[in-house]
Amino acid sequence: MFIRNAIDTDIQSINEIAQQEGWKTFSIEKIQQLLITSRIIVIEVNNEVVGYTRLLTDETVTLYITELVVTKTHRKKGYAKALIDYLLAQYPSVRIELLSENNSFYEKLHFRNIGTGYRLP
């Protein structure tokens, strides 16, 4: 297992993972832009990208996880937790926030549900 910043050659793998999730708004072109405007971190197993997280941060106060996803065939193996642990090591004093439908996963990692947030549309 190896965790690192995404590079241009990861774009296809990231797009495939997003498409597996049914995220139709993702495309090769959009991911190219996201590599410029946000930070994407990938996790590799046997030289294959099996998951990624994308984040926005000011590196001082807040880090916002926009996506954290692992391929369906690699779930329940600790890779998502490894990505979170990586973020915690990289940003030890920054508050991490996110929106999620997988509450139990984040609660096991000691995130607390703050019960606020709004989204349009």
MIDOSE-1310 file (N, C-alpha, C; in nm, 2 decimals, decimal comma, always signed):
residues 121
mfir	+0,09/-0,12/+0,00/+0,00/+0,00/+0,00/+0,09/+0,12/+0,00; +0,06/+0,22/-0,09/+0,13/+0,34/-0,10/+0,04/+0,46/-0,12; +0,05/+0,56/-0,04/-0,03/+0,68/-0,05/+0,05/+0,80/-0,10; +0,00/+0,87/-0,19/+0,08/+0,98/-0,25/-0,02/+1,08/-0,32
naid	+0,04/+1,20/-0,35/-0,04/+1,30/-0,43/-0,07/+1,24/-0,57; -0,18/+1,27/-0,62/-0,22/+1,23/-0,75/-0,14/+1,31/-0,86; -0,11/+1,24/-0,97/-0,04/+1,30/-1,08/-0,13/+1,28/-1,21; -0,09/+1,34/-1,31/-0,16/+1,33/-1,44/-0,19/+1,19/-1,48
tdiq	-0,10/+1,10/-1,46/-0,12/+0,96/-1,51/-0,23/+0,89/-1,42; -0,27/+0,95/-1,31/-0,38/+0,89/-1,23/-0,52/+0,93/-1,27; -0,53/+1,02/-1,36/-0,66/+1,08/-1,40/-0,75/+0,97/-1,45; -0,71/+0,88/-1,53/-0,80/+0,78/-1,58/-0,85/+0,69/-1,47
sine	-0,76/+0,65/-1,38/-0,80/+0,56/-1,27/-0,90/+0,63/-1,18; -0,88/+0,76/-1,15/-0,97/+0,84/-1,07/-1,10/+0,85/-1,13; -1,11/+0,87/-1,26/-1,23/+0,88/-1,34/-1,31/+0,75/-1,33; -1,24/+0,64/-1,35/-1,30/+0,50/-1,34/-1,36/+0,48/-1,20
iaqq	-1,29/+0,52/-1,10/-1,35/+0,50/-0,96/-1,47/+0,59/-0,95; -1,47/+0,71/-1,00/-1,59/+0,80/-0,99/-1,70/+0,75/-1,07; -1,68/+0,69/-1,18/-1,78/+0,64/-1,27/-1,84/+0,51/-1,20; -1,76/+0,43/-1,13/-1,82/+0,32/-1,06/-1,92/+0,36/-0,95
egwk	-1,90/+0,48/-0,90/-1,99/+0,54/-0,80/-2,11/+0,60/-0,86; -2,11/+0,61/-0,99/-2,23/+0,67/-1,06/-2,22/+0,82/-1,07; -2,10/+0,88/-1,05/-2,08/+1,02/-1,05/-2,07/+1,07/-1,19; -2,18/+1,10/-1,26/-2,18/+1,13/-1,40/-2,12/+1,26/-1,43
tfsi	-2,10/+1,35/-1,33/-2,05/+1,48/-1,36/-1,89/+1,48/-1,37; -1,83/+1,37/-1,34/-1,69/+1,35/-1,35/-1,65/+1,31/-1,49; -1,54/+1,36/-1,54/-1,49/+1,33/-1,67/-1,33/+1,35/-1,66; -1,27/+1,30/-1,76/-1,12/+1,32/-1,77/-1,09/+1,47/-1,76
ekiq	-1,16/+1,55/-1,84/-1,13/+1,70/-1,84/-1,16/+1,76/-1,70; -1,27/+1,72/-1,64/-1,30/+1,78/-1,51/-1,19/+1,74/-1,41; -1,15/+1,61/-1,41/-1,04/+1,57/-1,31/-0,91/+1,64/-1,34; -0,88/+1,67/-1,47/-0,76/+1,75/-1,50/-0,77/+1,89/-1,43
qlli	-0,89/+1,95/-1,43/-0,91/+2,08/-1,37/-0,90/+2,06/-1,22; -0,96/+1,95/-1,16/-0,96/+1,93/-1,02/-0,81/+1,92/-0,96; -0,73/+1,86/-1,04/-0,59/+1,85/-1,00/-0,52/+1,98/-0,98; -0,57/+2,08/-1,05/-0,52/+2,22/-1,04/-0,58/+2,29/-0,92
tsri	-0,71/+2,28/-0,90/-0,78/+2,36/-0,81/-0,80/+2,29/-0,67; -0,76/+2,17/-0,65/-0,78/+2,10/-0,53/-0,66/+2,00/-0,51; -0,66/+1,94/-0,40/-0,55/+1,83/-0,38/-0,62/+1,70/-0,38; -0,56/+1,61/-0,46/-0,61/+1,47/-0,47/-0,50/+1,38/-0,43
ivie	-0,54/+1,29/-0,34/-0,44/+1,19/-0,28/-0,49/+1,05/-0,32; -0,41/+0,97/-0,37/-0,44/+0,83/-0,42/-0,38/+0,73/-0,33; -0,44/+0,61/-0,32/-0,39/+0,50/-0,25/-0,37/+0,39/-0,36; -0,25/+0,34/-0,36/-0,21/+0,23/-0,46/-0,19/+0,10/-0,38
vnne	-0,23/-0,01/-0,45/-0,20/-0,14/-0,40/-0,15/-0,22/-0,52; -0,03/-0,27/-0,51/+0,03/-0,34/-0,63/+0,03/-0,26/-0,76; +0,07/-0,13/-0,74/+0,08/-0,04/-0,85/-0,06/+0,00/-0,92; -0,17/-0,03/-0,85/-0,30/+0,00/-0,90/-0,37/+0,10/-0,81
vvgy	-0,42/+0,21/-0,86/-0,49/+0,31/-0,78/-0,63/+0,24/-0,74; -0,65/+0,22/-0,61/-0,77/+0,16/-0,56/-0,86/+0,25/-0,48; -0,82/+0,38/-0,47/-0,90/+0,47/-0,40/-0,83/+0,61/-0,40; -0,91/+0,71/-0,36/-0,86/+0,85/-0,36/-0,94/+0,93/-0,26
trll	-0,88/+1,04/-0,22/-0,96/+1,14/-0,15/-0,92/+1,28/-0,22; -1,02/+1,36/-0,22/-1,00/+1,50/-0,28/-1,03/+1,59/-0,17; -0,95/+1,70/-0,15/-0,97/+1,79/-0,04/-0,94/+1,93/-0,08; -1,00/+2,02/+0,00/-0,98/+2,16/-0,01/-0,93/+2,21/+0,13
tdet	-0,83/+2,29/+0,13/-0,78/+2,33/+0,26/-0,71/+2,47/+0,26; -0,72/+2,54/+0,37/-0,64/+2,66/+0,38/-0,51/+2,63/+0,46; -0,49/+2,50/+0,50/-0,38/+2,45/+0,57/-0,35/+2,51/+0,70; -0,45/+2,59/+0,75/-0,43/+2,66/+0,88/-0,55/+2,62/+0,98
vtly	-0,67/+2,63/+0,93/-0,79/+2,61/+1,01/-0,87/+2,49/+0,97; -0,90/+2,48/+0,84/-1,00/+2,38/+0,80/-0,95/+2,30/+0,68; -0,98/+2,18/+0,68/-0,96/+2,09/+0,56/-1,10/+2,03/+0,53; -1,15/+2,04/+0,41/-1,28/+1,98/+0,37/-1,25/+1,87/+0,28
itel	-1,30/+1,75/+0,32/-1,29/+1,63/+0,23/-1,41/+1,64/+0,13; -1,39/+1,65/+0,01/-1,50/+1,65/-0,09/-1,54/+1,51/-0,14; -1,44/+1,43/-0,15/-1,47/+1,29/-0,18/-1,37/+1,20/-0,11; -1,41/+1,08/-0,07/-1,32/+0,98/-0,02/-1,38/+0,85/-0,07
vvtk	-1,32/+0,78/-0,16/-1,38/+0,66/-0,21/-1,27/+0,55/-0,25; -1,31/+0,43/-0,22/-1,23/+0,31/-0,25/-1,31/+0,22/-0,35; -1,24/+0,16/-0,44/-1,31/+0,07/-0,54/-1,39/-0,03/-0,46; -1,50/-0,08/-0,51/-1,58/-0,17/-0,44/-1,51/-0,30/-0,41
thrk	-1,42/-0,34/-0,50/-1,35/-0,47/-0,47/-1,24/-0,45/-0,36; -1,21/-0,33/-0,32/-1,10/-0,31/-0,22/-1,16/-0,25/-0,09; -1,29/-0,25/-0,08/-1,35/-0,20/+0,05/-1,33/-0,30/+0,16; -1,35/-0,25/+0,28/-1,34/-0,33/+0,40/-1,20/-0,39/+0,43
kgya	-1,10/-0,32/+0,37/-0,96/-0,37/+0,39/-0,87/-0,26/+0,46; -0,93/-0,15/+0,50/-0,86/-0,05/+0,58/-0,80/+0,06/+0,49; -0,83/+0,06/+0,36/-0,77/+0,16/+0,27/-0,83/+0,30/+0,30; -0,96/+0,31/+0,32/-1,02/+0,44/+0,35/-0,97/+0,50/+0,48
kali	-0,96/+0,41/+0,58/-0,90/+0,45/+0,71/-0,75/+0,50/+0,69; -0,68/+0,43/+0,60/-0,54/+0,47/+0,58/-0,54/+0,61/+0,51; -0,63/+0,64/+0,43/-0,63/+0,78/+0,37/-0,66/+0,88/+0,48; -0,76/+0,85/+0,57/-0,79/+0,94/+0,68/-0,66/+0,96/+0,77
dyll	-0,60/+0,85/+0,80/-0,48/+0,85/+0,88/-0,37/+0,94/+0,82; -0,36/+0,93/+0,69/-0,26/+1,01/+0,61/-0,29/+1,16/+0,62; -0,42/+1,19/+0,61/-0,46/+1,33/+0,63/-0,43/+1,38/+0,77; -0,46/+1,30/+0,87/-0,43/+1,34/+1,00/-0,28/+1,36/+1,03
aqyp	-0,20/+1,28/+0,97/-0,06/+1,30/+0,98/-0,01/+1,43/+0,91; -0,06/+1,45/+0,79/-0,02/+1,57/+0,71/-0,07/+1,70/+0,77; -0,19/+1,70/+0,83/-0,25/+1,82/+0,88/-0,30/+1,79/+1,03; -0,20/+1,78/+1,12/-0,23/+1,74/+1,26/-0,31/+1,85/+1,34
svri	-0,31/+1,97/+1,30/-0,37/+2,08/+1,38/-0,49/+2,15/+1,30; -0,53/+2,09/+1,19/-0,63/+2,14/+1,11/-0,76/+2,07/+1,13; -0,87/+2,14/+1,14/-1,00/+2,08/+1,16/-1,05/+2,01/+1,03; -1,09/+1,89/+1,03/-1,14/+1,82/+0,91/-1,29/+1,81/+0,91
ells	-1,35/+1,85/+0,80/-1,49/+1,85/+0,79/-1,53/+1,78/+0,66; -1,65/+1,73/+0,65/-1,70/+1,66/+0,54/-1,85/+1,64/+0,55; -1,91/+1,60/+0,43/-2,05/+1,56/+0,43/-2,04/+1,41/+0,39; -2,12/+1,33/+0,46/-2,12/+1,18/+0,43/-2,25/+1,12/+0,46
enns	-2,27/+1,01/+0,39/-2,38/+0,92/+0,42/-2,34/+0,80/+0,49; -2,21/+0,78/+0,51/-2,15/+0,67/+0,58/-2,11/+0,71/+0,72; -2,21/+0,74/+0,80/-2,19/+0,79/+0,93/-2,11/+0,69/+1,02; -2,14/+0,57/+1,02/-2,07/+0,47/+1,10/-1,92/+0,47/+1,08
fyek	-1,88/+0,48/+0,96/-1,73/+0,48/+0,92/-1,66/+0,59/+0,99; -1,72/+0,71/+0,98/-1,65/+0,83/+1,04/-1,66/+0,83/+1,19; -1,77/+0,79/+1,24/-1,79/+0,78/+1,39/-1,69/+0,69/+1,45; -1,66/+0,57/+1,38/-1,55/+0,48/+1,43/-1,42/+0,55/+1,44
lhfr	-1,40/+0,65/+1,35/-1,27/+0,72/+1,35/-1,27/+0,85/+1,44; -1,37/+0,86/+1,52/-1,39/+0,97/+1,62/-1,43/+1,10/+1,56; -1,48/+1,10/+1,44/-1,55/+1,22/+1,39/-1,68/+1,23/+1,47; -1,72/+1,35/+1,49/-1,86/+1,37/+1,55/-1,95/+1,43/+1,45
nigt	-2,07/+1,39/+1,46/-2,18/+1,44/+1,38/-2,23/+1,57/+1,43; -2,20/+1,68/+1,36/-2,24/+1,81/+1,40/-2,38/+1,85/+1,36; -2,44/+1,77/+1,27/-2,58/+1,79/+1,24/-2,62/+1,92/+1,17; -2,53/+1,99/+1,12/-2,56/+2,11/+1,04/-2,50/+2,10/+0,91
gyrl	-2,55/+2,17/+0,82/-2,50/+2,18/+0,68/-2,62/+2,19/+0,58; -2,59/+2,26/+0,48/-2,69/+2,28/+0,37/-2,62/+2,26/+0,24; -2,70/+2,22/+0,14/-2,65/+2,20/+0,01/-2,76/+2,25/-0,10; -2,71/+2,31/-0,20/-2,79/+2,35/-0,32/-2,74/+2,28/-0,44
p	-2,81/+2,22/-0,53/-2,95/+2,19/-0,52/-2,97/+2,06/-0,44
